[in-house]
Each structure stands twice: as C-alpha cells, then as structure tokens.
Amino acid sequence: MQRLYDFLRRHPTGVDCFWAVVLLGMSVVAWIEPGTVDGRQSWLALPIGVGLSLVVALRRKAPEKMLVLAAVLGVLQLITDVQTGPGNFAMLVIIYTVVAQSASRWASRLALIGGLSAATLSMIRWPYPDTTALGQIFLTIILTVPFALAWVLGDSVRTRRAYFAQLEERARRLEREREAQSKVAVAAERARIARELHDVVAHNVSVMVVQADGAAYVLDAAPDQAKQALETISTTGRQALAEMRRLLGVLRTGDDPESGEYVPQPDVQQIEDLVEQVRGSGLTVDFRIEGTPRPLPSGVELTAYRIVQEALTNTRKHGGPEAGASVRLVYFDDGLGLLVEDDGRGAAHELYEDGGADGQGHGLIGMRERVGMVGGTLDAGPRPGGGFRISALLPLKTA
C-alpha cells in the first residue's frame, strides 16, 4: 500500500489524467442519455465536456491557463445554451488548484469572482421550473457554497504550504548559521592555540638560545657560569614542555582529562617570575607595580602575561646586547595598564607596522588580537630617543 501511495505521489499528472478520463466518461454518458435536456442535446456539449476534462488533466501543469480555459468554456455554455453537467465539476477543481498553487493575484481573484458568480449565472440562464423567486435565491446560495469552499480551502492550503516552506527555509538558514558559527569557533580556537604556541616557543627558546650561547662562550673560562646557564636552559625547557603539554591537551579528544599533566594558565602574579627568568638570561629589566593589586578576569591576566612575555622576547631579539628594559603594571579602577619599554635598537619598521614578511612580526599581531579579544587598546612602536615601547590598556569587563 505504501508503494502504491509513493507511486501516486511521484506521478500526480497521471492521477489527474485518470480522473479526467472518469469525468469525460460521465460527460459522454450524460450527453448520449435520451431526454437529459428536454429530449434535446447540443452538439457542443461533447467538445465542452472534453475541454473541461482537459482542465482536470492539466490543472497542475498549467493552472492559470486551465483557469482561463474553464472560464471560456463556461461563457460558451451560457451563450450556446449547453446546460451544466458532470464536466462542470472541473470548475470546482480548477478554482481550488489555482488558489492553492498559483502565486498570481489576478488568477486568485478571477477564481473567486468566477466561483461566486457561476451559480448565479447558471440560475438566471437555466432557472428551475415551478420554483418561486425565494426558492431560486435559496438554490443559488446553496450552489455558491461549494465554489466558495473550494476557494477558501485552496487559500488555506497555499498559506499552510507557504508557512511550512518558511519554516524549512528558516531551519536551513539556522543550520547554515550554526555551521558558520562552528567554523568561526574552530578558527578562533586554532588562532588562540597558535598564539599560545608562539608565545611559549618564542619566549622559552629565545631564553635557551641566549643561555646556550653564553654557556659556550664561558665554558672554559668560567665553568660555574656555564653550569648555571645550563641549569637555566634545563628549567626553561621543562617550563616550555609543561605549557606545550597543556596546549596539546586541549587538542586531544576522547582521552581522560585527568590522565594528562596540565599547568594553570599564566596570570599577572607570574609576571614577576617571568621578569626574574629574563634577568637570569642576561637582560636588565626594571619591574614596577603601581596601584593596588587585585584579582582580574582570567582573560585579562593571561593577556597581560603574554604581552609582557612577547615584549621582553622582542627586546632580546631586536634590542641588541646592551639593551635594558622596564615593565610597569598600573592598576586603575576600571582596568589594567601595561607599559614595556627598552633602550635598544628597536624592531624594524615593517615588523610592527605591516606584520612583516616570511613569518616575521607575528608576535605583535598576536598581541593586537589578544588585546582586541578583551576589548582593550594597544600601542606599539619606537619611542623617542631610541628603543621600543609597547603600551596597553586592558579593561576589567571583557568585550
């Protein structure tokens, strides 16, 4: 039974043609039956019945054209005095079909006007004998009701279809928006992890390189200093590995979260440890805190730590061997201010202005992205008199 139903749904025109043949057969029977119309039959009754059957057969293919054809056939019946018969049922069918399927306003109005006037014109052209005027009016109303119901039913079906189509379109749009949001979230997470990896690798590896160069230089002359440098390299390497384990643990799915080794995200309190680590690598750093320290949002604390880390890393890279740096943390009522300066050579113009080429300048780009994520502002560039300056203002309420 389900297969038959599916077959009929896939072939709607075939179903319409079947009912058109049935309607044509009924019209032919009515045409050849003697005495149907006072013993007389018009020769036009059969062609009109064929035309009305065609209206039913092609109602889904060309509803508006079939409506016009039905109207023409109805007018032809009135003119040629061909009384109504079984074929006129096609008018009810085409009124419903046009209103339900056609989006043309003129077709809907024509169907409504034709349906409401069909019974009235029929009663005027072929009045029932031995019926009072009141009876004629009553019969006209009764015959008009099916046409009005066909129009109302078609309009209801069209409205319902439009509503479901709107719901389906909204569901598809929401699905596309969810996919887009998922892609944006994935891209943002990848960018965050990339920034974290850059900060971890760039800072710790630069410390290790500086210490390794220093150890190689004083290995023979001052073994104690070389040993201390190697210990710093070891400690820095372990810190880098711990942070990288934490970042890679975010990427692992399906594993037990308690099975990995994780470390807390860096915060403002660890900036002093960061400064001590940089001092141990040979860079002179002046560190000051102004205002009353207090807990800050985790995003602000991580951003502050990474800005100072990247700024000091840039000082070691670009400042020169005799460069010194200063770090100031200022607690305001509504935010945290950062100022990192050095008196070295400073970075090349293209590194902080255009992001650089061949993979250079990504540290400052990452700073701007981090500050933008918390709704803060960042200013980076050469300072008067030489050196480089990075200043940032991080609000307490993240954007």
C-alpha positions in Angstrom: 0.0 0.0 0.0 2.8 2.4 0.8 4.4 1.6 -2.5 1.2 2.5 -4.3 0.9 5.7 -2.4 4.5 6.7 -3.2 3.9 5.9 -6.9 0.9 8.1 -7.0 2.8 10.9 -5.3 5.6 10.7 -7.9 3.1 10.8 -10.8 0.5 13.4 -9.9 -0.3 14.2 -13.6 -1.1 10.5 -14.2 -3.6 10.6 -11.3 -5.2 13.8 -12.8 -5.4 12.2 -16.2 -7.2 9.2 -14.7 -9.8 11.4 -13.0 -10.1 13.4 -16.2 -11.0 10.2 -18.1 -13.6 9.3 -15.5 -15.1 12.8 -15.8 -15.1 12.6 -19.6 -16.9 9.2 -19.4 -19.6 10.7 -17.2 -20.0 13.6 -19.6 -20.4 11.3 -22.5 -22.9 9.2 -20.7 -24.9 12.3 -19.8 -24.6 13.5 -23.5 -25.9 10.3 -25.0 -28.7 9.7 -22.4 -32.0 10.5 -24.0 -34.2 13.1 -22.5 -31.5 14.7 -20.4 -32.2 18.2 -21.6 -35.8 18.1 -22.6 -35.1 15.4 -25.1 -32.6 17.6 -26.9 -28.8 17.7 -26.8 -26.5 20.4 -28.3 -23.6 19.2 -30.4 -21.3 21.5 -28.5 -21.9 19.6 -25.2 -19.4 16.9 -26.1 -16.5 19.3 -27.0 -17.2 21.3 -23.9 -17.0 18.1 -21.8 -13.7 17.2 -23.4 -12.4 20.7 -22.7 -13.4 20.5 -19.0 -11.8 17.1 -18.7 -8.6 18.6 -20.1 -8.8 21.2 -17.4 -8.6 18.5 -14.8 -5.8 16.6 -16.6 -3.5 19.6 -16.8 -4.5 21.5 -13.7 -1.1 21.0 -12.0 1.0 21.6 -15.1 -0.6 24.9 -16.1 -3.2 26.0 -13.5 -3.6 29.6 -14.7 -4.1 28.6 -18.4 -6.6 25.9 -17.3 -8.5 28.5 -15.3 -8.8 30.7 -18.3 -9.9 27.7 -20.4 -12.6 26.8 -17.8 -13.8 30.4 -17.8 -14.0 30.4 -21.6 -15.9 27.1 -21.6 -18.3 28.4 -19.0 -19.1 31.5 -21.0 -19.5 29.3 -24.1 -22.0 27.2 -22.3 -24.1 30.3 -21.4 -24.0 31.6 -25.0 -24.8 28.3 -26.7 -27.4 27.1 -24.1 -25.4 24.0 -23.1 -26.7 23.1 -19.7 -24.4 22.2 -16.9 -23.4 18.6 -16.5 -20.9 16.3 -14.7 -18.0 18.0 -16.5 -18.6 21.3 -14.7 -17.2 19.7 -11.6 -13.8 20.7 -13.2 -14.6 24.3 -12.3 -14.5 23.5 -8.6 -11.3 21.6 -9.1 -9.5 24.3 -11.0 -10.6 27.0 -8.5 -9.1 25.1 -5.7 -5.9 24.3 -7.7 -5.3 27.8 -8.9 -5.7 29.3 -5.4 -3.6 26.6 -3.8 -0.7 26.6 -6.3 -0.6 29.9 -8.2 1.1 32.9 -6.8 -0.6 35.3 -9.2 -3.0 37.6 -7.6 -5.1 38.1 -10.8 -5.6 34.3 -11.0 -6.8 34.1 -7.4 -9.2 37.0 -7.9 -10.5 35.6 -11.2 -11.2 32.2 -9.5 -13.0 33.9 -6.6 -15.2 36.1 -8.9 -15.9 33.2 -11.3 -16.8 30.8 -8.5 -19.2 33.3 -6.7 -20.9 34.2 -10.0 -21.1 30.8 -11.6 -24.2 29.6 -9.7 -26.0 32.9 -10.1 -25.4 33.0 -13.9 -26.5 29.3 -14.1 -29.7 30.0 -12.3 -30.5 33.0 -14.4 -29.8 31.1 -17.7 -31.5 27.9 -16.6 -34.0 28.6 -13.9 -35.7 25.7 -12.2 -39.3 25.4 -13.3 -42.2 25.7 -10.8 -39.8 27.4 -8.3 -40.6 30.7 -6.6 -38.2 33.6 -6.6 -37.3 32.9 -3.0 -36.6 29.3 -3.8 -34.4 30.4 -6.8 -32.4 32.6 -4.4 -32.0 29.8 -1.9 -30.8 27.3 -4.5 -28.4 29.9 -5.8 -26.9 30.3 -2.4 -26.7 26.6 -1.9 -24.9 26.1 -5.3 -22.5 29.0 -4.5 -21.3 27.5 -1.2 -19.1 24.7 -2.9 -17.3 27.3 -5.0 -16.6 29.5 -2.0 -15.4 26.5 0.0 -13.1 25.4 -2.9 -11.6 28.9 -2.9 -11.2 29.1 0.9 -9.7 25.6 1.0 -7.2 26.4 -1.7 -6.2 29.6 0.1 -5.8 27.7 3.3 -3.6 25.1 1.7 -1.5 27.8 0.0 -1.0 29.6 3.3 -0.1 26.4 5.0 2.4 25.5 2.3 4.0 28.9 2.5 4.3 28.6 6.2 6.0 25.3 6.1 8.3 26.5 3.3 9.2 29.4 5.5 9.9 27.1 8.4 12.1 24.9 6.2 14.0 27.9 4.9 14.5 29.2 8.5 15.7 25.7 9.5 18.1 25.6 6.6 19.3 29.2 7.4 19.8 28.3 11.1 21.7 25.2 10.1 24.0 27.3 7.8 24.4 29.8 10.6 25.3 27.0 13.1 27.9 25.6 10.6 29.3 29.1 10.1 29.5 29.7 13.9 31.2 26.4 14.3 33.7 27.2 11.7 34.3 30.6 13.3 34.7 29.0 16.7 37.2 26.4 15.3 39.2 29.2 13.6 39.2 31.3 16.8 40.3 28.3 18.8 43.1 27.5 16.3 44.2 31.1 16.4 44.3 31.1 20.2 46.3 27.9 20.3 48.6 29.2 17.6 49.2 32.4 19.7 49.8 30.3 22.8 52.3 28.1 21.0 54.0 31.1 19.5 54.4 32.7 22.9 55.6 29.6 24.6 58.1 28.6 21.9 59.4 32.1 21.1 60.0 33.1 24.7 61.4 29.9 26.1 63.5 29.1 23.0 65.0 32.6 22.9 66.0 32.2 26.6 67.5 28.8 25.9 69.5 30.2 22.9 70.8 33.1 24.8 71.9 30.9 27.7 73.4 28.3 25.4 75.5 31.0 23.6 76.6 32.3 27.0 77.5 28.8 28.2 79.5 28.1 25.1 81.3 31.4 25.5 82.4 30.9 29.2 82.6 27.1 29.2 86.4 27.1 29.5 86.9 30.4 31.4 84.1 30.2 33.9 82.7 26.6 34.3 80.4 27.7 37.2 78.7 30.3 35.0 78.4 27.7 32.2 76.8 25.3 34.6 74.3 27.9 35.8 73.4 28.7 32.2 72.8 25.0 31.5 70.6 24.8 34.6 68.6 27.8 33.3 68.3 26.0 29.9 67.0 22.9 31.6 64.5 24.8 33.7 63.3 26.8 30.8 62.9 23.7 28.6 60.8 22.0 31.3 58.6 25.0 31.5 58.1 25.1 27.8 57.3 21.4 27.7 54.7 21.8 30.5 53.0 24.6 28.7 53.0 22.8 25.4 51.5 19.7 27.2 48.7 21.9 28.4 48.1 23.3 25.0 48.2 20.0 23.2 45.9 18.5 25.9 43.3 20.9 24.6 43.5 19.3 21.2 43.2 15.8 22.4 39.7 14.4 22.3 38.4 11.2 23.9 41.2 11.0 26.5 40.8 11.1 30.2 41.3 14.7 31.2 42.9 13.6 34.5 45.5 11.4 32.7 47.5 14.3 31.3 49.8 16.7 33.0 48.4 20.2 32.9 49.6 23.6 34.4 47.4 26.6 35.2 47.3 29.5 32.7 49.8 32.2 33.4 48.5 35.2 35.3 49.6 38.7 36.4 51.3 37.3 39.6 53.6 35.2 37.4 54.9 38.3 35.6 57.4 38.8 38.3 58.7 35.2 37.9 58.9 35.9 34.1 60.9 39.0 34.7 63.3 37.1 37.0 63.7 34.4 34.4 64.6 37.1 31.8 67.0 38.7 34.1 68.7 35.3 34.5 69.2 35.3 30.8 71.3 38.4 31.0 68.7 41.2 30.2 68.5 44.0 32.6 64.8 44.6 33.5 63.2 47.2 35.8 59.9 45.9 37.1 57.4 48.1 39.0 53.8 47.8 40.1 51.6 50.8 40.7 48.2 50.9 42.3 46.6 48.2 44.5 46.9 44.7 43.0 43.6 42.8 42.9 42.1 39.8 41.1 41.3 40.3 37.4 39.4 38.4 34.8 41.4 35.3 33.7 41.4 36.6 30.1 42.8 39.9 31.1 45.5 38.2 33.3 46.6 35.9 30.5 46.6 38.7 28.0 48.8 40.8 30.3 51.2 38.0 30.9 51.6 37.2 27.2 52.1 40.9 26.3 54.9 41.3 28.7 56.4 37.9 27.6 56.3 38.8 23.9 57.6 42.3 24.6 60.6 41.1 26.5 61.2 38.4 23.9 61.3 41.1 21.2 63.7 43.1 23.3 66.2 40.1 23.4 65.7 39.6 19.6 66.0 43.1 18.4 67.3 45.3 21.2 71.0 44.4 20.9 73.5 43.1 23.5 73.5 46.2 25.7 69.7 46.8 25.8 67.8 47.2 29.0 64.0 47.0 29.6 61.4 48.3 32.0 58.0 46.8 32.8 55.2 48.8 34.6 51.9 47.4 35.7 49.4 50.0 36.7 46.1 49.1 38.4 43.3 51.5 37.6 39.8 51.5 38.9 38.4 50.2 35.6 41.3 48.3 34.1 45.0 47.3 34.0 47.7 49.4 32.2 50.9 47.9 30.8 54.0 49.7 29.7 57.0 47.8 28.4 60.0 49.9 27.1 63.6 49.2 26.1 66.5 51.3 25.1 67.8 49.0 22.4 67.9 49.3 18.7 64.1 48.6 18.3 62.4 46.4 15.7 62.4 47.2 12.0 59.5 49.4 10.8 57.9 46.7 8.8 57.7 44.3 11.7 55.3 46.4 13.8 53.5 48.2 11.1 52.7 45.7 8.4 53.1 42.4 10.2 56.3 41.6 8.4 57.0 39.0 5.7 58.2 35.4 5.7 56.6 34.7 9.0 58.1 37.7 10.9 56.1 40.1 13.0 53.5 37.6 14.2 54.2 38.4 17.9 52.8 41.9 17.6 49.9 40.7 15.5 49.1 38.2 18.3 49.3 41.0 20.9 46.8 43.1 19.0 44.5 40.1 18.6 44.7 39.3 22.3 44.0 42.9 23.4 41.2 43.1 20.9 39.6 40.0 22.4 39.3 41.6 25.8 38.2 44.9 24.4 41.4 46.8 25.2 43.8 49.1 23.2 47.4 48.5 22.2 50.0 51.0 21.0 53.4 49.6 19.8 56.2 51.5 18.1 59.6 53.2 18.5 59.9 55.6 21.4 61.6 59.0 21.2 65.3 58.7 21.8 65.6 55.1 20.6 64.3 51.8 21.7 60.8 50.4 21.5 57.6 50.9 23.5 54.5 48.8 24.0 51.6 50.2 26.0 48.3 48.5 26.5 45.1 49.2 28.5 43.0 46.2 29.4 39.5 46.9 30.8 38.1 44.8 33.6 35.0 44.0 31.6 35.9 41.9 28.6 34.3 42.7 25.3 
